[in-house]
Amino acid sequence: METAKVTDQDMRDARLKKLSFRAWRRGFKEADIILGNFADDNLALLSDEELDIFEILLEAPDHDLYGWIIERDPTPAEFQSVIMNKLNYYYKIAHTKI
């Protein structure tokens, strides 16, 4: 009986699914919509390092992260990153389409 070999791509795909799930199910509807759509549109394009940053951002409290994304509140220095910038831009573009 052959054992299925798990490839790096399989591991990445599993990680992307996990991150997408977490982005869509934060428990705060507005954050779910922004983060979930951002995940659907961008996660596959991000580097492993950028995915690490996104994962750290998902650990932040919902209302804090939402405030940073919509730039209602200043993003603390430890959360300022290329991914936070992408989320800010993504929100601005999505918000102008509504």
Secondary structure, 3 states (H helix, E strand, C coil): CCCCCCCHHHHHHHHHHHHHHHHHCCCCHHHHHHHHHHHHHHHHHCCHHHHHHHHHHHCCCHHHHHHHHCCCCCCCHHHCCHHHHHHHHHHHHHHHHC
